[in-house]
């Protein structure tokens, strides 16, 4: 790769890595595995960077790469090995009173089937429209909507109504 292209790549990645890591963390529930998934996606991007000018929406392309890297990580047999009882959560913005709520939501998300969790994370935590989520995961908009409905119903059952009204 030429020096100019490498500089463009580094600048692009530097500006987007926090958001990409956040998405991977929300899907995987583990910061270290999120780092690995983002690194895997960015390694592939680096190898393809010389022909990246053909991509019309680079951010969506990279976002898709990270989501697919997360899904690939979850399919590996070793991903089921837990080294601790629960995934550690990072610092909570907004005070200590919300720590219990955040942990409760994280546990409820972890109990969702993978496909539903990915849709909820992309739709509500990444604030993506249905059409973009459908494109990212390679499914129809109807599939995204039904997975969202099932996931929200499961989350409502798992999280007490007092948590919803406290916000």
LINKAKA-V133376 format. One record per backbone hydrogen bond with DSSP energy under -1.0 kcal/mol. NH is the residue of the N-H (numbers start at 1). CO is the residue of the C=O. Records with the same first field share a line. If there is no record, write none. Layout:
# LINKAKA-V133376
NH = CO  CO
This chain:
# LINKAKA-V133376
6 = 2
7 = 3
8 = 4
9 = 5
10 = 6
11 = 7
12 = 8
13 = 9
14 = 10
15 = 11
16 = 12
17 = 13
20 = 16
21 = 17
22 = 18
23 = 19
24 = 20
25 = 21
26 = 22
27 = 23
28 = 24
29 = 25
34 = 30
35 = 31
36 = 32
37 = 33
38 = 34
39 = 35
40 = 36
41 = 37
42 = 38
43 = 39
44 = 40
45 = 41
46 = 42
47 = 43
48 = 44
49 = 45
51 = 48
52 = 49
54 = 51
55 = 52
61 = 57
62 = 58
63 = 59
64 = 60
65 = 61
66 = 62
67 = 63
68 = 64
69 = 65
70 = 66
71 = 67
72 = 68
73 = 69
74 = 70
79 = 76
80 = 77
81 = 78
99 = 96
102 = 98
103 = 99
104 = 100
105 = 101
106 = 102
107 = 103
108 = 104
109 = 105
110 = 106
111 = 107
112 = 109
117 = 113
118 = 114
119 = 115
120 = 116
121 = 117
122 = 118
123 = 119
124 = 120
125 = 120
126 = 121
128 = 122
133 = 129
134 = 130
135 = 131
136 = 132
137 = 133
139 = 134
144 = 140
145 = 141
146 = 142
147 = 143
148 = 144
149 = 145
150 = 146
151 = 147
152 = 148
153 = 149
154 = 150
155 = 151
156 = 152
157 = 153
158 = 154
159 = 155
163 = 160
165 = 161
166 = 162
